[in-house]
Amino acid sequence: MQWQNNIIGQGLYRDIVSIYNIKSPDRLEKLLLFIADNNGRDFNMKTIADTIGCDNETVSAYLSYLCKAYMAIVLSNFSPNAGKALRKKKTLYVLDNGIANAMLRLPEVSDARAGHIVEGICAGNALAACENNLWALHYWRHKGVEVDLVIDRKTDILPIEVKYRANATQTSLAAFRQAFPALNIPVSIVITKDYLAREQDTLCIPFWLAR
């Protein structure tokens, strides 16, 4: 496990802890472990604060450090109403899968874990595109349905679902369109394992081709 400790130490302690002079690095490590173990799930600050043993302000600060270091990403729930978006839960990803796997001490990558890894990579790629073009990146979840990534390109909206499995036909993209009929959504994207097709207003693109 020495290589795992080296990955965590070099990525976490050498950079973030020293730059921001963090007094409780164990809490930062617990936070990153929480994110890695809950990749792509929604959360609230209190849940994380209770888990790692600190207050909401500390969690918020630590999350900002991880995001600035491009080790994690925090997405707000998409809504045309900015106030509603701020009040809803957020979702988070670890962007460095090497660190995430080291934190989780995984001996091998299962199919389920592979799906989480691909989703995190897609989130990182979407973030890069948004930063280059001054777009906004969100997710969307409502009444049990969700869209992994929602890119607000100012003039239109691009919803993206990551379905890294053989059957990629069941998505929430139709529900998203129905929830926002007034928005301009020219196309939707499904990132699949190996399926390539165009189905009306949805593009199904294999992950290896989309990168």
N, C-alpha and C positions, 0 to 999 in steps of 0.2 A: 504493500500500500504506500510505499515511499513516494512513488511517482504521483499518486493522488494528492498526498500532502504537499508536494512541491507545486502542483498546479494551483491548489487553493492558496498556498502561501504567497506565490509570486503574483497571482492575479488579485488577491484580496488584500493581504496585509502590506505588501511592498508598496502598492499603489495607493489604494483608498485610505487605509489606516494612517499611513505616514503623511499623505497630502492634507487630509482633513483633521489630523491630530485627534483621532477617535480614542476616547478613554476606555471604552468597553468593547474591544474588538470581538469578544465572544458573542455579543448581541448582534453585531453586523453579520457574523458567520451564521448565526441562527436565522437571521432574516433571509439570507441568501439560500439557506437550506429550505426554509419555508416556501420561498418562491419556486425553487427547483422541484419541490414535492407537490406543488399546486399549480404547475405551469398551465396557463390558459384559463384558469378558473377565476371567478369574480371574488372580491373580498371587500372588507371594510377595515379601516385603521384599527378599530378597537380589537378585532379578532387577532390581528397580527401583534398588537401591543401586548395583549394578554398572553400570547403564545411565547414571545421572546422576553417578556418581563420588563417592559418599559412603558413610557407614555406615548400618546399619539404623535406629539411633536417630534419625538426622537425617531419614530418610524418614518414620518414624512421626510425628515432630514436625511436619514440613511437611504431611503429610496431615491432621493434626488442625487445622492452621491453615486449610487449604483448606476443610475440612468446617465449621468454625466460621463461615467467611465465606460459606457456602452456595454455594461454587464447585464443590465436588466432594462425592461421597458414597462411602463405603466400606461394603460389605455383607458380612456373614459368611455362610458356607454353612449353610443351615438344618439343624438336628438337634435333636430333643428332648433330647439329651444335650449340655449346655453345654460340657463338656470337649472333645467331638468337634468341636463347632462352632468352638471357638477354635483347634484344631490344623489345621483345613482351610484351604485357600486362600480368599482374599477376592476380591470383584469390585468394580470402581470405575466411576464415571461422572463426567463433567463436567456440572454442572447448568446452567451458563450456556452455551448453544449459540452465542451470539454470540462469546464468548471462544474456544470450541473451534474454530469455523470460522476465526477469525482466526489462532489458533495453527497450524492446518493449512494456512493460505494457500490455501484452496479457491476456485477461480474460479467454481464452480457446484456445486449440490447434486445429486449423483447419486441414483438410486433406493436404492442401498445406504446411502449417507450419510443419506438421509431416514429410513430405518429406524432407524439409530443415534440420530438426533435425536429421533424419536418415543419410542424406548425410554428415552432420557435424561429426556424430559419426563415420561413415565409414572413413572419412578423418583422424580423430584422431587415429583410430585403424591402419590405413595404415601408419601413421607417426610413431607410436610406433614400428611397424614391421621394418620399414626402419631404424630407429635409432638403433635397436637391431642388424641389419645385415649389417649396413653401406651401405644401398641402397639409392637411390634418389627418391623423390616423386615429381610428376608434375601433371599438367592437360593438356588437349589438346583441342584447339578450332581453327577451320579453316573454313572460308566461310560458317558460319552458322551451322556447325556440331561440336559436342564436345564430349569428353570423360572425365568424372568427375575426375578420378584418373588414373595416369600412373606411375607404379612402375618400375624403371630401376634397375634390379637386376644384372647388370654388364654383365652376360652371356646371359640374355634374357630380354624381356619386358613383363610386365603384365598390360594390360589395364582393368580398372574396371568402369562399369557404375552403377549408383544407380537409380533404377526405382521402387520406393516404391509405387506401385499402382497395380491395378488388371491386366492391360494390360502392360506387360513388354517386348513385342516382338519387338517394334520399337527402335532400338539402332543405335549408330554411330560407332560400333565396326568394321563393314565391311569397312567403309570409312577410319578408322584409319589404317587398314591393307593395304588397297590400297594406302594410302599416304606413307607408309613405307615398300615397298615390300622386301627390303633387310634385314630388322630386323628379329631377331628370336623371334617370338610370338607364343609359343606352345599352349597357351590357353588364352581365355578371360573370364571375369567374369561379370555377371549381378546380382546385389543385388536386389532381388524382395521383394514383400510383403508376398507372400505365395506360389510362384511357384518354384518347384524343378524339374530340368531336365538337360539333357545334349543334346545340339543341335550342332552336329559336333564339332567344336573347341571352343564352348562357354558353360560355366557352368552357369546355372541359380540357384542361391542359395537364399532361404528366409533369410531375415535379422536376424530373431531370431536364425537361425542355423549358420550364418556366424560369430556371435559375439564371 
